[in-house]
Every structure is written in C-alpha cells, then in structure tokens.
Amino acid sequence: MSEFLYMGGYAAYVWPSYLLALLILVLNLVAPFYCARRVKRALVRKARLSRRAT
C-alpha cells in the first residue's frame, strides 16, 4: 500500500493534482446552485420594485 501512495517517487506531483481535479469537479457541481439562488433573489427584488412602481 505504501508503494501505491508513494507513486514511484512522484507522489508530490500526483496527489496534489488529484486534489486539484477533485476541487474543480466539486466547484463545477456547487457553482450552479449559488448562481441560481442569486438569479432568484434578483428576480424577486425586481418583482417587488415593479409592484411598488405601479
């Protein structure tokens, strides 16, 4: 098992790249939810403003 984790001496390069790839994948999954929430808030704000104007 330690040989696998050592990656033939390249562990210092391999594991950080795996972690970076995992981080990017997680951000790609989470980002749309935050963007949708922001858009919904903006739409609600616009609807409230338009109700006040009429």
C-alpha positions in Angstrom: 0.0 0.0 0.0 2.8 2.4 0.8 4.2 1.8 -2.7 0.9 2.9 -4.2 0.8 6.0 -2.1 4.5 6.8 -2.9 3.6 6.6 -6.6 7.2 5.7 -7.6 8.6 8.9 -6.2 6.1 11.1 -8.0 3.6 11.4 -5.1 4.4 15.1 -4.5 3.1 15.8 -8.0 0.4 13.2 -8.4 -1.6 13.7 -5.2 -1.9 17.5 -5.4 -3.1 17.2 -9.0 -5.7 14.7 -7.9 -6.8 17.1 -5.1 -7.0 20.0 -7.6 -9.0 18.0 -10.0 -11.4 16.9 -7.2 -11.7 20.5 -6.1 -12.6 21.7 -9.6 -15.2 19.0 -10.0 -16.8 19.9 -6.7 -16.9 23.6 -7.7 -18.5 22.7 -11.0 -21.2 20.9 -9.1 -21.8 23.6 -6.5 -21.5 26.8 -8.5 -24.8 26.5 -10.5 -26.8 26.3 -7.2 -25.3 29.5 -6.0 -25.8 31.2 -9.3 -29.5 30.1 -9.5 -30.0 31.4 -5.9 -28.6 34.8 -6.9 -30.8 34.9 -10.0 -33.9 34.1 -8.0 -33.1 36.8 -5.5 -32.7 39.3 -8.3 -36.0 38.3 -9.8 -37.8 38.7 -6.5 -36.2 42.1 -6.0 -37.3 43.2 -9.5 -40.8 41.9 -8.9 -41.0 43.9 -5.6 -39.8 47.0 -7.2 -42.2 46.7 -10.1 -45.1 46.2 -7.7 -44.2 49.4 -5.8 -43.9 51.4 -9.1 -47.5 50.5 -10.2 
